[in-house]
Amino acid sequence: MPISKKDRRNKEHKKADAAGTRAPVKRNGLPVKPPKPTSICQNCRKEIVNTNKLQLEVHAETHDQKLWPKEKCWPNDFP
């Protein structure tokens, strides 16, 4: 008796789960992306992706440069 597509998919998923190689997916079948690393501004507490250094610098310029330079806004990203 031939195996249905649904049964075959469930069988493949069980094997991948047991082996630990199955990627997490949403209910609609799209893969779940890992969250991007973020940093929080020390002045206004705004959360921005820390891989984009230009965006961090532009945000730091919105604060008073004498009191809050980029090194003070993002101490971990601009040492």
N, CA and C atoms as an extended XYZ file, in Angstrom:
237
Properties=species:S:1:pos:R:3:atomname:S:1:resname:S:1:resid:I:1 pbc="F F F"
N         0.853       -1.182        0.000 N   MET     1
C         0.000        0.000        0.000 CA  MET     1
C         0.899        1.246        0.000 C   MET     1
N         0.653        2.179       -0.922 N   PRO     2
C         1.508        3.376       -0.995 CA  PRO     2
C         1.294        4.295        0.214 C   PRO     2
N         2.351        4.986        0.562 N   ILE     3
C         2.302        5.908        1.700 CA  ILE     3
C         1.870        7.295        1.193 C   ILE     3
N         0.994        7.940        1.935 N   SER     4
C         0.496        9.248        1.501 CA  SER     4
C         1.550       10.326        1.750 C   SER     4
N         1.363       11.468        1.095 N   LYS     5
C         2.305       12.584        1.270 CA  LYS     5
C         2.346       13.040        2.726 C   LYS     5
N         1.179       13.099        3.337 N   LYS     6
C         1.097       13.547        4.731 CA  LYS     6
C         1.857       12.594        5.654 C   LYS     6
N         1.671       11.294        5.445 N   ASP     7
C         2.374       10.306        6.268 CA  ASP     7
C         3.880       10.347        6.020 C   ASP     7
N         4.269       10.523        4.751 N   ARG     8
C         5.690       10.589        4.421 CA  ARG     8
C         6.338       11.804        5.094 C   ARG     8
N         5.646       12.944        5.039 N   ARG     9
C         6.164       14.167        5.659 CA  ARG     9
C         6.303       13.982        7.175 C   ARG     9
N         5.282       13.385        7.808 N   ASN    10
C         5.354       13.132        9.250 CA  ASN    10
C         6.508       12.192        9.592 C   ASN    10
N         6.716       11.181        8.754 N   LYS    11
C         7.803       10.232        8.975 CA  LYS    11
C         9.163       10.942        8.870 C   LYS    11
N         9.318       11.803        7.847 N   GLU    12
C        10.567       12.554        7.675 CA  GLU    12
C        10.796       13.507        8.841 C   GLU    12
N         9.724       14.151        9.299 N   HIS    13
C         9.845       15.078       10.427 CA  HIS    13
C        10.254       14.340       11.701 C   HIS    13
N         9.684       13.159       11.922 N   LYS    14
C        10.047       12.367       13.105 CA  LYS    14
C        11.525       11.989       13.069 C   LYS    14
N        12.007       11.565       11.888 N   LYS    15
C        13.419       11.200       11.750 CA  LYS    15
C        14.312       12.405       12.026 C   LYS    15
N        13.971       13.546       11.454 N   ALA    16
C        14.783       14.752       11.632 CA  ALA    16
C        14.750       15.224       13.082 C   ALA    16
N        13.582       15.119       13.728 N   ASP    17
C        13.485       15.490       15.149 CA  ASP    17
C        14.371       14.588       16.004 C   ASP    17
N        14.352       13.296       15.715 N   ALA    18
C        15.161       12.352       16.482 CA  ALA    18
C        16.652       12.610       16.281 C   ALA    18
N        17.030       12.995       15.059 N   ALA    19
C        18.442       13.260       14.766 CA  ALA    19
C        18.865       14.656       15.217 C   ALA    19
N        17.883       15.514       15.498 N   GLY    20
C        18.197       16.881       15.919 CA  GLY    20
C        18.570       17.794       14.772 C   GLY    20
N        18.164       17.450       13.555 N   THR    21
C        18.540       18.252       12.389 CA  THR    21
C        17.382       19.043       11.803 C   THR    21
N        16.216       18.943       12.383 N   ARG    22
C        15.055       19.624       11.822 CA  ARG    22
C        15.046       21.091       12.225 C   ARG    22
N        14.926       21.967       11.241 N   ALA    23
C        14.879       23.401       11.496 CA  ALA    23
C        13.489       23.775       11.993 C   ALA    23
N        13.385       24.714       12.934 N   PRO    24
C        12.060       25.124       13.408 CA  PRO    24
C        11.293       25.861       12.312 C   PRO    24
N        10.011       25.545       12.194 N   VAL    25
C         9.155       26.174       11.190 CA  VAL    25
C         7.851       26.635       11.821 C   VAL    25
N         7.268       27.674       11.213 N   LYS    26
C         5.968       28.172       11.660 CA  LYS    26
C         4.874       27.249       11.143 C   LYS    26
N         3.638       27.495       11.565 N   ARG    27
C         2.512       26.658       11.140 CA  ARG    27
C         2.285       26.743        9.635 C   ARG    27
N         2.628       27.891        9.008 N   ASN    28
C         2.404       28.037        7.573 CA  ASN    28
C         3.566       27.486        6.747 C   ASN    28
N         4.591       26.922        7.392 N   GLY    29
C         5.688       26.297        6.666 CA  GLY    29
C         6.917       27.160        6.482 C   GLY    29
N         6.850       28.434        6.862 N   LEU    30
C         8.010       29.309        6.723 CA  LEU    30
C         9.002       29.051        7.857 C   LEU    30
N        10.294       29.174        7.564 N   PRO    31
C        11.280       28.938        8.629 CA  PRO    31
C        11.274       30.058        9.663 C   PRO    31
N        11.580       29.704       10.897 N   VAL    32
C        11.659       30.684       11.980 CA  VAL    32
C        13.062       31.272       11.968 C   VAL    32
N        13.149       32.596       11.848 N   LYS    33
C        14.455       33.249       11.815 CA  LYS    33
C        14.911       33.546       13.238 C   LYS    33
N        16.214       33.414       13.489 N   PRO    34
C        16.712       33.762       14.830 CA  PRO    34
C        16.666       35.274       15.028 C   PRO    34
N        16.454       35.733       16.250 N   PRO    35
C        16.402       37.184       16.480 CA  PRO    35
C        17.762       37.824       16.250 C   PRO    35
N        17.742       39.061       15.732 N   LYS    36
C        18.987       39.787       15.483 CA  LYS    36
C        19.514       40.355       16.798 C   LYS    36
N        20.843       40.452       16.921 N   PRO    37
C        21.406       41.020       18.150 CA  PRO    37
C        21.114       42.516       18.234 C   PRO    37
N        20.681       42.975       19.396 N   THR    38
C        20.327       44.382       19.560 CA  THR    38
C        21.079       45.000       20.726 C   THR    38
N        21.144       46.326       20.686 N   SER    39
C        21.716       47.100       21.784 CA  SER    39
C        20.694       48.141       22.198 C   SER    39
N        20.738       48.529       23.469 N   ILE    40
C        19.800       49.516       24.001 CA  ILE    40
C        20.556       50.806       24.281 C   ILE    40
N        20.025       51.917       23.762 N   CYS    41
C        20.634       53.231       23.984 CA  CYS    41
C        20.557       53.562       25.474 C   CYS    41
N        21.676       54.017       26.037 N   GLN    42
C        21.726       54.307       27.466 CA  GLN    42
C        20.984       55.590       27.825 C   GLN    42
N        20.703       56.435       26.832 N   ASN    43
C        20.016       57.694       27.100 CA  ASN    43
C        18.497       57.529       27.011 C   ASN    43
N        18.008       57.082       25.868 N   CYS    44
C        16.555       57.031       25.656 CA  CYS    44
C        15.993       55.613       25.720 C   CYS    44
N        16.848       54.599       25.931 N   ARG    45
C        16.440       53.196       26.068 CA  ARG    45
C        15.829       52.619       24.786 C   ARG    45
N        16.174       53.186       23.638 N   LYS    46
C        15.680       52.666       22.366 CA  LYS    46
C        16.524       51.460       21.960 C   LYS    46
N        15.862       50.428       21.456 N   GLU    47
C        16.549       49.196       21.075 CA  GLU    47
C        16.778       49.191       19.567 C   GLU    47
N        18.045       49.047       19.147 N   ILE    48
C        18.414       49.080       17.733 CA  ILE    48
C        19.341       47.897       17.450 C   ILE    48
N        19.255       47.348       16.228 N   VAL    49
C        20.117       46.238       15.815 CA  VAL    49
C        21.565       46.715       15.824 C   VAL    49
N        22.439       45.994       16.538 N   ASN    50
C        23.802       46.488       16.715 CA  ASN    50
C        24.769       46.076       15.616 C   ASN    50
N        24.329       45.348       14.604 N   THR    51
C        25.224       45.004       13.503 CA  THR    51
C        25.339       46.150       12.509 C   THR    51
N        24.388       47.085       12.538 N   ASN    52
C        24.402       48.237       11.640 CA  ASN    52
C        24.984       49.433       12.396 C   ASN    52
N        26.308       49.608       12.317 N   LYS    53
C        27.001       50.660       13.075 CA  LYS    53
C        26.575       52.056       12.627 C   LYS    53
N        26.308       52.223       11.324 N   LEU    54
C        25.898       53.539       10.818 CA  LEU    54
C        24.581       53.971       11.455 C   LEU    54
N        23.649       53.041       11.595 N   GLN    55
C        22.363       53.348       12.214 CA  GLN    55
C        22.544       53.743       13.680 C   GLN    55
N        23.475       53.095       14.375 N   LEU    56
C        23.752       53.451       15.765 CA  LEU    56
C        24.328       54.862       15.856 C   LEU    56
N        25.245       55.200       14.937 N   GLU    57
C        25.848       56.535       14.935 CA  GLU    57
C        24.806       57.607       14.642 C   GLU    57
N        23.940       57.358       13.668 N   VAL    58
C        22.900       58.332       13.313 CA  VAL    58
C        21.964       58.552       14.494 C   VAL    58
N        21.623       57.481       15.196 N   HIS    59
C        20.756       57.635       16.361 CA  HIS    59
C        21.454       58.435       17.459 C   HIS    59
N        22.745       58.173       17.666 N   ALA    60
C        23.491       58.885       18.708 CA  ALA    60
C        23.567       60.380       18.411 C   ALA    60
N        23.555       60.760       17.138 N   GLU    61
C        23.601       62.176       16.762 CA  GLU    61
C        22.309       62.907       17.096 C   GLU    61
N        21.227       62.186       17.353 N   THR    62
C        19.968       62.848       17.709 CA  THR    62
C        20.007       63.388       19.133 C   THR    62
N        20.958       62.898       19.953 N   HIS    63
C        21.115       63.398       21.319 CA  HIS    63
C        22.126       64.540       21.332 C   HIS    63
N        22.181       65.268       22.436 N   ASP    64
C        23.161       66.345       22.600 CA  ASP    64
C        24.565       65.745       22.568 C   ASP    64
N        25.385       66.190       21.609 N   GLN    65
C        26.696       65.583       21.401 CA  GLN    65
C        27.677       65.839       22.542 C   GLN    65
N        27.506       66.936       23.271 N   LYS    66
C        28.423       67.217       24.378 CA  LYS    66
C        28.128       66.318       25.575 C   LYS    66
N        26.850       66.082       25.833 N   LEU    67
C        26.467       65.262       26.983 CA  LEU    67
C        26.413       63.769       26.656 C   LEU    67
N        25.931       63.441       25.449 N   TRP    68
C        25.739       62.033       25.081 CA  TRP    68
C        26.395       61.725       23.739 C   TRP    68
N        27.709       61.531       23.692 N   PRO    69
C        28.342       61.085       22.438 CA  PRO    69
C        28.011       59.612       22.183 C   PRO    69
N        28.363       59.134       21.002 N   LYS    70
C        28.020       57.744       20.648 CA  LYS    70
C        28.659       56.732       21.596 C   LYS    70
N        29.832       57.072       22.150 N   GLU    71
C        30.501       56.150       23.077 CA  GLU    71
C        29.710       55.993       24.372 C   GLU    71
N        28.968       57.032       24.738 N   LYS    72
C        28.178       56.967       25.966 CA  LYS    72
C        26.814       56.305       25.708 C   LYS    72
N        26.262       56.516       24.502 N   CYS    73
C        24.986       55.871       24.141 CA  CYS    73
C        25.161       54.355       24.017 C   CYS    73
N        26.220       53.952       23.355 N   TRP    74
C        26.458       52.537       23.059 CA  TRP    74
C        27.832       52.129       23.604 C   TRP    74
N        27.997       51.978       24.911 N   PRO    75
C        29.320       51.678       25.477 CA  PRO    75
C        29.889       50.321       25.041 C   PRO    75
N        29.043       49.371       24.734 N   ASN    76
C        29.532       48.047       24.324 CA  ASN    76
C        29.917       47.998       22.851 C   ASN    76
N        29.327       48.882       22.028 N   ASP    77
C        29.573       48.848       20.587 CA  ASP    77
C        30.660       49.819       20.144 C   ASP    77
N        30.845       50.909       20.883 N   PHE    78
C        31.886       51.889       20.570 CA  PHE    78
C        32.768       52.088       21.802 C   PHE    78
N        33.762       51.224       21.990 N   PRO    79
C        34.601       51.347       23.201 CA  PRO    79
C        35.527       52.557       23.178 C   PRO    79
